[in-house]
Amino acid sequence: MLLERGTTLVRRLTLEPGEAMHWHRDPYHRVSVVLSGDALAIEFRDGAPPERFEVTPGLVDWDEPTDRPHRGVNVGAQRYEEVTVFFLDRPGAIPQPDA
């Protein structure tokens, strides 16, 4: 975590090639900025086919909330890094609760 102030939380995430995040939900709006990397996949716990995204440094995306359990996986050849700003509904809320 880089910053937490009120209902705003800023986090930096790093995934080495082949590394995956924990299974989670995303109940809050957020903005992600890619710092490095070339490809990321989103795997779904319900067994649906993963979604693959080509990424480049500087890519910025607005993400909508979802209760669908999933995880990000670095499927590229480079280290994936992003900074994400979460817009929480209350101070101290968990931005990506386990699923």
N, C-alpha and C positions, 0 to 999 in steps of 0.2 A: 504494500500500500504506500502510495506517495503522499496522499493528503486526504483528510476527512474533516469536513466542516459542515455542520448541520446536516442537511439532506443531500449533500454532494460528496461523493467518494471518488478518488482518482487512484487507479491501480495500474501497475506495469506488469505485463505477463510475458514470460519467455518460455518457449518450447523448442527443444532441440529436435532435429529430424527424427521422426518416429515417435516422439513423446506426445502423450495425450493429457488433456485436462481431466479433472474428476467429473463424474456424471452429475449434472446439475440442471436447474431450471433458471430462467431469466425473467423474474417478475417485474423488472423495472426498465424504463427507457434508458438508453445509453448511447454514447458516441465513442467509436473506436478509431484510433489512428494507428496505422501500420508503420512501424519503424524499420523492420527488416523482414525478409522472408519471400517465398515465391509461391507457395501453395498451402492451403488449409482445407481440411475436410471436416464437415459436421456429421458425426455419427449419431443415430437415434437409438435409444434404448429399446424402442418397440420393434426393432429389426428392419425398419424401412431402409431402402438404399441410402447410403451417405451422399451428401451434397459436397462437391468439390469446387473450390474457388481459387482462381489464380489471383495472387496479390502482389502489390509492388509497394515499396517504401513511399509514404506520403498519402496512400489511399485512406480516405476518411469515409465512415459509414455511420448512419443513424440506424439503430437497432430497436425494433419493437419488442415489447414483453412477450414471453411465451412460457406456458406451463409444461410444454412437451420436454421430457427428460432427454438430454443430449450431452455431447462433449465435443470439444474441438481437438483435432489431431493434426500435427504438423506432418503433412505428406510430401513436403518439398525437400529439396536438397540443402537448403539454408536454414539457419536458426530463424525462428519466427519470434518477433517481438512486437507488442502493441501496448499503447497506453489507452485505457478506457476510462471515461467519465460516466459514472452511474448517477442517476437522478432518483434517489430513494424517496419513500413516502414518509419516513420518520428517521431521526438521527439514530444511528446504531443498528439499522436494519442490515441483514445479511444480503449482499448484492446478488450472489449466485448460490442459493441454498442447495445442499445435496439432494439428489433425486434417487 
